[in-house]
Amino acid sequence: MTADARTLNPWRRLGYRLLPGDQFSYILHLRPAEWPIMAAHTALGFVLATGLRPALRGAGLGVGLWALAIWVLLLNGGTLAINSVFDKDEGDIGYLVAPPVPPRHLLGFSLALLAGGQALALTLPGAFGAAYAVCFAMSIVYSVPPFRFKAVAGVDWLINMWGFGTLTPYAGWAATGRPLDLAHGLVLLAFCPLFAALYPLTQLYQFEEDRRRGDRTLALILGMRLSLAIAIAAALLAFVLFAAAALRSYASAWQWVGLAVALAAWLRVLVPWYRRRDAMNTRQHQRGMYAALAAWALTDLAVLFAFSL
């Protein structure tokens, strides 16, 4: 553990005062900075199932919060922690600047979170537990040798586009027990290519560290130019699926406008990035990734507006 890892900011200093030694490092490796993003994407499926107005009135609030705790804190937190065990990153990683050295029992801690979440998932409808089990299995083969599919270009992409892109909002939907209709199924499916667009962007600023570690990530295999070109194509495919869902659900003109604004946000990030890619430094690529996350958040809002009213 470096001094910087403990004293990077006031929140981190407070955390280590409240949980001294390596205790707070366990929390940091759950990457709490990602929790709002994961929670929002999971809650999207829940609100799509219940409807926005009933959700705002608190319909099913207890079930929704329980599902979020299981999916975000236990499944996602455990997944990111087990990833830290085997990556041993030294530079910045997604949602964690200057990661502390993985504490001694992080592997057991992460497995306990994942397994405990699976047991608790059985308290919700069966489809939620099934989605959890699929993502639990993908978490293991993604990070843990001898599988370590995160180092197998293409397989890492598939795992993330389905796990985060589609299964995460589906879990929110499944927690309600409501059957999935075609229009909403297309909406959830659209997040698969949308995350296919986002995923290579999360690797562009980690080229050197991934290369040093010997990981053959998708972005390293494809190169920066092709990674960004594929991201643009995948984002366009996602909005084709959103449009198909909107046609199926007879969306209003204003709902179409919301989807168009979200698409414009993606193109505003990706097209200039593609044009300036060779002149950008690591920090600028990292800022590009966070700009893409903002476009993702705007897309979630546009989808809520279009498909849950």
C-alpha positions as CSV (number, residue, x, y, z in Angstrom):
1,M,0.0,0.0,0.0
2,T,1.4,3.3,-1.0
3,A,0.9,6.5,1.0
4,D,-0.9,8.0,-2.0
5,A,-3.4,5.2,-2.0
6,R,-4.4,6.0,1.6
7,T,-4.3,9.8,1.4
8,L,-5.4,10.5,-2.2
9,N,-8.5,12.5,-1.1
10,P,-10.4,13.4,2.1
11,W,-13.0,10.6,1.6
12,R,-10.3,8.0,1.3
13,R,-8.5,9.4,4.4
14,L,-11.7,9.2,6.3
15,G,-12.4,5.7,5.2
16,Y,-9.0,4.5,6.5
17,R,-9.5,6.3,9.8
18,L,-12.9,4.5,10.2
19,L,-11.6,1.2,8.9
20,P,-7.9,1.1,9.7
21,G,-5.2,-1.2,8.3
22,D,-6.4,-3.0,5.2
23,Q,-10.1,-3.0,6.1
24,F,-11.1,0.0,3.9
25,S,-9.1,-1.5,1.0
26,Y,-11.7,-4.2,0.8
27,I,-14.4,-1.6,0.3
28,L,-12.3,0.3,-2.3
29,H,-11.9,-2.9,-4.4
30,L,-15.7,-3.2,-4.6
31,R,-15.3,0.1,-6.5
32,P,-18.1,2.1,-4.9
33,A,-17.7,4.8,-7.5
34,E,-19.4,2.4,-10.0
35,W,-22.4,1.6,-7.7
36,P,-24.5,4.6,-8.9
37,I,-24.0,3.6,-12.5
38,M,-24.7,-0.1,-11.9
39,A,-27.7,0.7,-9.7
40,A,-29.2,3.1,-12.3
41,H,-28.8,0.5,-15.1
42,T,-30.4,-2.2,-12.9
43,A,-33.2,0.1,-11.8
44,L,-33.9,0.9,-15.4
45,G,-35.3,-2.6,-15.9
46,F,-37.3,-2.4,-12.7
47,V,-38.9,0.9,-13.7
48,L,-39.6,-0.3,-17.3
49,A,-41.5,-3.3,-15.7
50,T,-43.5,-1.3,-13.1
51,G,-43.9,1.9,-15.1
52,L,-42.4,5.3,-14.2
53,R,-45.4,6.8,-12.4
54,P,-46.0,3.7,-10.2
55,A,-42.3,3.5,-9.5
56,L,-42.2,7.2,-8.4
57,R,-45.2,6.5,-6.1
58,G,-43.1,3.7,-4.5
59,A,-44.7,0.7,-6.1
60,G,-42.6,-2.3,-5.3
61,L,-39.9,-0.2,-3.6
62,G,-38.9,-2.8,-1.1
63,V,-38.4,-5.5,-3.7
64,G,-36.5,-3.1,-6.0
65,L,-34.1,-2.0,-3.3
66,W,-33.5,-5.6,-2.3
67,A,-32.7,-6.6,-5.8
68,L,-30.4,-3.6,-6.2
69,A,-28.5,-4.5,-3.0
70,I,-28.0,-8.1,-4.3
71,W,-27.1,-7.2,-7.8
72,V,-25.0,-4.1,-7.2
73,L,-23.2,-4.7,-3.9
74,L,-22.8,-8.4,-3.9
75,L,-22.7,-9.5,-7.5
76,N,-21.0,-6.4,-9.1
77,G,-18.9,-5.6,-6.0
78,G,-17.7,-9.2,-5.8
79,T,-17.0,-9.4,-9.5
80,L,-14.8,-6.3,-9.4
81,A,-13.0,-7.4,-6.2
82,I,-12.2,-10.8,-7.7
83,N,-10.9,-9.0,-10.8
84,S,-8.6,-7.0,-8.6
85,V,-7.2,-10.2,-7.0
86,F,-5.8,-11.5,-10.3
87,D,-5.1,-8.2,-12.1
88,K,-2.9,-6.6,-9.4
89,D,-3.2,-3.2,-11.1
90,E,-0.8,-0.5,-10.2
91,G,-2.2,2.3,-12.4
92,D,-5.7,3.8,-12.4
93,I,-8.4,1.4,-13.3
94,G,-12.1,2.0,-14.0
95,Y,-13.8,3.7,-11.1
96,L,-10.7,3.4,-8.9
97,V,-7.8,5.9,-9.0
98,A,-4.5,4.7,-7.5
99,P,-5.9,1.3,-6.4
100,P,-4.5,0.0,-3.1
101,V,-2.6,-3.3,-3.0
102,P,-5.2,-6.1,-2.8
103,P,-5.5,-7.1,0.8
104,R,-4.7,-10.6,1.9
105,H,-8.1,-12.1,2.0
106,L,-9.7,-10.3,-0.9
107,L,-10.2,-13.6,-2.9
108,G,-12.2,-15.2,0.0
109,F,-14.1,-11.9,0.6
110,S,-15.1,-11.6,-3.0
111,L,-16.2,-15.2,-3.3
112,A,-18.3,-14.9,-0.1
113,L,-20.0,-11.8,-1.6
114,L,-20.8,-13.6,-4.9
115,A,-22.0,-16.8,-3.2
116,G,-24.0,-15.0,-0.6
117,G,-25.6,-13.0,-3.3
118,Q,-26.6,-16.1,-5.1
119,A,-28.3,-17.5,-2.0
120,L,-30.1,-14.2,-1.4
121,A,-31.2,-14.1,-5.1
122,L,-33.4,-17.1,-4.4
123,T,-35.7,-14.9,-2.4
124,L,-36.7,-13.2,-5.6
125,P,-38.5,-14.6,-8.7
126,G,-36.7,-17.4,-10.4
127,A,-35.7,-15.4,-13.5
128,F,-33.7,-13.0,-11.2
129,G,-31.9,-15.9,-9.6
130,A,-31.1,-17.4,-13.0
131,A,-29.7,-14.1,-14.3
132,Y,-27.6,-13.9,-11.2
133,A,-26.3,-17.4,-11.7
134,V,-25.3,-16.7,-15.3
135,C,-23.4,-13.6,-14.3
136,F,-21.8,-15.3,-11.3
137,A,-20.4,-17.9,-13.6
138,M,-19.2,-15.3,-16.1
139,S,-17.5,-13.4,-13.3
140,I,-15.4,-16.4,-12.4
141,V,-14.4,-17.4,-16.0
142,Y,-13.8,-13.7,-16.8
143,S,-11.1,-13.1,-14.1
144,V,-9.9,-16.4,-12.6
145,P,-7.1,-18.6,-14.2
146,P,-7.0,-20.9,-16.0
147,F,-10.0,-19.4,-17.8
148,R,-9.3,-15.6,-17.4
149,F,-11.4,-14.7,-20.4
150,K,-10.8,-11.0,-19.9
151,A,-7.4,-11.7,-21.5
152,V,-9.0,-13.4,-24.5
153,A,-9.9,-10.7,-27.0
154,G,-13.5,-11.0,-28.1
155,V,-14.6,-13.3,-25.3
156,D,-14.2,-10.5,-22.8
157,W,-16.3,-8.3,-25.0
158,L,-19.1,-10.9,-25.3
159,I,-19.2,-11.4,-21.5
160,N,-19.5,-7.7,-20.8
161,M,-22.0,-6.8,-23.5
162,W,-24.4,-9.5,-22.3
163,G,-23.6,-9.3,-18.5
164,F,-23.7,-5.6,-18.0
165,G,-25.5,-4.5,-21.2
166,T,-28.6,-6.8,-21.2
167,L,-28.7,-9.1,-18.2
168,T,-28.3,-6.2,-15.7
169,P,-31.5,-4.3,-16.7
170,Y,-33.2,-7.7,-17.2
171,A,-32.4,-8.5,-13.6
172,G,-34.3,-5.4,-12.5
173,W,-37.2,-6.4,-14.7
174,A,-37.1,-10.0,-13.5
175,A,-37.2,-8.9,-9.8
176,T,-40.8,-7.8,-10.4
177,G,-41.9,-11.2,-11.7
178,R,-43.6,-9.6,-14.8
179,P,-43.3,-11.5,-18.1
180,L,-41.1,-9.8,-20.7
181,D,-43.0,-8.5,-23.7
182,L,-41.5,-8.1,-27.2
183,A,-41.1,-4.3,-27.2
184,H,-39.3,-4.2,-23.8
185,G,-37.3,-7.3,-24.8
186,L,-36.0,-5.3,-27.8
187,V,-35.1,-2.4,-25.4
188,L,-33.1,-4.7,-23.1
189,L,-31.5,-6.4,-26.2
190,A,-30.4,-2.9,-27.5
191,F,-28.2,-2.4,-24.5
192,C,-26.1,-5.4,-25.6
193,P,-24.6,-3.6,-28.7
194,L,-24.6,-0.3,-26.8
195,F,-22.3,-1.9,-24.2
196,A,-20.4,-3.4,-27.2
197,A,-19.7,0.2,-28.2
198,L,-18.7,1.2,-24.7
199,Y,-16.5,-1.7,-23.7
200,P,-13.5,-1.0,-26.0
201,L,-13.6,2.6,-24.9
202,T,-12.8,1.4,-21.4
203,Q,-9.5,-0.1,-22.6
204,L,-8.1,2.6,-24.8
205,Y,-6.4,4.4,-21.9
206,Q,-5.0,1.2,-20.5
207,F,-3.0,0.1,-23.5
208,E,0.4,0.3,-21.9
209,E,-0.6,-1.4,-18.6
210,D,-2.4,-4.2,-20.4
211,R,0.5,-4.7,-22.8
212,R,2.9,-4.8,-19.8
213,R,0.8,-7.4,-18.1
214,G,0.5,-9.5,-21.2
215,D,-3.3,-9.2,-21.5
216,R,-4.4,-9.3,-25.1
217,T,-7.5,-7.2,-24.7
218,L,-9.9,-6.5,-27.5
219,A,-8.8,-2.9,-27.9
220,L,-5.1,-4.0,-28.2
221,I,-6.0,-6.6,-30.8
222,L,-8.1,-4.3,-32.9
223,G,-6.1,-1.1,-32.4
224,M,-7.4,2.3,-31.7
225,R,-8.8,3.1,-35.1
226,L,-10.8,-0.1,-35.5
227,S,-12.0,-0.1,-31.8
228,L,-13.5,3.3,-32.3
229,A,-15.0,2.4,-35.7
230,I,-16.7,-0.6,-34.1
231,A,-17.9,1.5,-31.2
232,I,-19.7,3.8,-33.7
233,A,-21.2,0.9,-35.6
234,A,-22.4,-0.8,-32.4
235,A,-23.9,2.3,-31.1
236,L,-25.8,2.8,-34.3
237,L,-27.1,-0.8,-34.1
238,A,-28.3,-0.2,-30.6
239,F,-30.4,2.7,-31.7
240,V,-31.8,0.7,-34.6
241,L,-33.1,-1.7,-31.9
242,F,-34.4,1.1,-29.8
243,A,-36.2,2.4,-32.9
244,A,-37.8,-1.0,-33.5
245,A,-39.0,-1.1,-29.9
246,A,-40.4,2.4,-30.3
247,L,-42.3,1.4,-33.4
248,R,-43.6,-1.6,-31.6
249,S,-44.9,0.5,-28.7
250,Y,-46.2,3.4,-30.7
251,A,-43.9,6.0,-29.1
252,S,-44.9,9.6,-29.4
253,A,-43.0,12.3,-31.2
254,W,-41.5,13.6,-28.0
255,Q,-40.3,10.1,-27.1
256,W,-38.6,9.9,-30.5
257,V,-36.9,13.2,-29.8
258,G,-35.5,11.8,-26.5
259,L,-34.0,8.8,-28.4
260,A,-32.6,11.2,-31.1
261,V,-30.9,13.3,-28.4
262,A,-29.3,10.3,-26.8
263,L,-28.0,9.1,-30.2
264,A,-26.6,12.6,-30.9
265,A,-24.8,12.4,-27.5
266,W,-23.1,9.2,-28.5
267,L,-22.0,10.6,-31.9
268,R,-20.8,13.8,-30.2
269,V,-18.4,11.7,-28.2
270,L,-17.4,9.0,-30.7
271,V,-17.0,10.9,-34.0
272,P,-14.5,13.5,-32.7
273,W,-12.7,10.8,-30.7
274,Y,-12.3,8.8,-33.9
275,R,-11.0,11.8,-35.8
276,R,-8.5,12.9,-33.1
277,R,-7.5,9.5,-31.8
278,D,-3.8,9.6,-32.7
279,A,-3.2,13.0,-31.2
280,M,-4.8,12.2,-27.8
281,N,-2.9,11.2,-24.7
282,T,-3.8,8.7,-22.0
283,R,-5.7,11.2,-19.9
284,Q,-7.7,12.4,-22.9
285,H,-8.7,8.9,-23.8
286,Q,-9.8,8.4,-20.2
287,R,-11.9,11.5,-20.3
288,G,-13.4,10.2,-23.5
289,M,-14.5,7.0,-21.7
290,Y,-16.2,9.1,-19.0
291,A,-17.9,11.2,-21.6
292,A,-19.2,7.9,-23.1
293,L,-20.5,6.9,-19.7
294,A,-22.4,10.3,-19.6
295,A,-23.9,9.4,-23.0
296,W,-24.9,6.1,-21.6
297,A,-26.7,7.8,-18.6
298,L,-28.5,10.1,-21.0
299,T,-29.6,7.0,-23.0
300,D,-31.0,5.4,-19.8
301,L,-33.1,8.6,-19.2
302,A,-34.3,8.6,-22.9
303,V,-35.3,5.0,-22.7
304,L,-37.2,5.6,-19.4
305,F,-39.0,8.5,-21.1
306,A,-39.8,6.5,-24.2
307,F,-40.8,3.1,-22.8
308,S,-42.0,3.5,-19.2
309,L,-44.6,6.3,-19.3
